[in-house]
Amino acid sequence: MYDSLFDNYSIMDRLTTPSSKNTNSMWTPPKLVQWIKEDFEKRGFPPPHRLQAELLVSHALNISRLEIYLQFDKPCTTEEQKIVRELVKRRYKREPTAYILQYHDFWSLRLKVGSGVLIPRQDTEVLVECILEKIQERDPSEQIHILELGTGSAAIPLALCYECHNLSIVTIELSKNALEYAAFNTEKYSDIIQQRNNSITLLQGDRFQSISPKTKYDFIVSNPPYIPKHDIDSLQAEVKQWEPIIALNGGETGIDFYEVLLNSAHELLKPNGYLIFEHGYDQLHQISDLVKLDDTLLLDKNRKDYSGHYRVMVLQKS
Ligand SMILES: C[S@@+](CC[C@H](N)C(=O)[O-])C[C@H]1O[C@@H](n2cnc3c(N)ncnc32)[C@H](O)[C@@H]1O
């Protein structure tokens, strides 16, 4: 067992005493990781504990996760330990690791995130996969028009632009704060967007209110807010205390935005166009009941996430 990372003075003494034989008690990068991992476990923080510890240590020491283990016997300086301690203290307040790092990896992209924007989830990669499958059925030389509701960090349009050519994507986001992250991320990947002859237009707006019905789209895609209002309080602290409520709140029953999406599909989708969206792990039946009331949208498929829950619905306009 190591001393507490917060038991500052005894560690400092040993680290600064060149004759110290007690090398086991020196703080090296892997020991910091091990201590933080065990500490987070004891505190009951949500996993993965080792990954979070590695990310915090590599961020603090400005080294890669691999280098943590390559530098297995390199003592950390006082300053490095201080930086690690500050990051760990932020986690004690349940601030999400991605907000502390100011980035999150999604698909093959490193996206800027922080207070005011939802951290893209792994489940949303399943949504991207479903959209890509349908795009790949199209003639690759044709321009494809995509409309996205609730872009957040721009994770979905950027992942599509990373994989495809000839996409013209319009995204709508209500939150000005989230749009700033979307703008930063689209600028960061502007070379990739241009090289593949893609475009992303970011619009601030409420649902589809600012979208002209004269333009028709091949795809409408969305990962909308879908948590029932009264369930938000029961979410883990990292989510309910830190992530924007506007990105979570799907209304009384969680399905407000699916009604918007289904209604707009009539007006805004081209014939044979697709409406593809993510939903909550337990919302398949609720949303299927809504779809049954609609005789112009046909179910193409329901897709499960990697935990085995139905997560994405693909509908085609007849
Ligand atoms: C669940 S988040 C998804 C963010 C991002 N697409 C992703 O997958 O990481 C939903 C997004 O919808 C936005 N939003 C909420 N209400 C909206 C509205 N009325 N009109 C447009 N966007 C809205 C939120 O600000 C949030 O960024």
The ligand as an ORCA input file, in Angstrom:
! r2SCAN-3c Opt
* xyz 0 1
  C     -28.445     13.967    -26.101
  S     -27.661     15.434    -26.646
  C     -26.803     14.850    -28.090
  C     -25.584     15.636    -28.441
  C     -24.748     15.004    -29.570
  N     -25.535     14.846    -30.767
  C     -24.203     13.665    -29.141
  O     -24.703     12.629    -29.589
  O     -23.263     13.639    -28.335
  C     -29.022     16.345    -27.297
  C     -28.683     17.730    -27.845
  O     -29.911     18.369    -28.248
  C     -29.854     19.743    -27.909
  N     -31.226     20.252    -27.781
  C     -32.049     20.176    -26.714
  N     -33.224     20.739    -26.972
  C     -33.162     21.196    -28.245
  C     -34.083     21.886    -29.086
  N     -35.316     22.213    -28.672
  N     -33.689     22.200    -30.339
  C     -32.430     21.877    -30.780
  N     -31.524     21.226    -30.017
  C     -31.880     20.881    -28.771
  C     -29.081     19.737    -26.597
  O     -28.543     20.999    -26.294
  C     -28.040     18.666    -26.849
  O     -26.863     19.212    -27.387
*
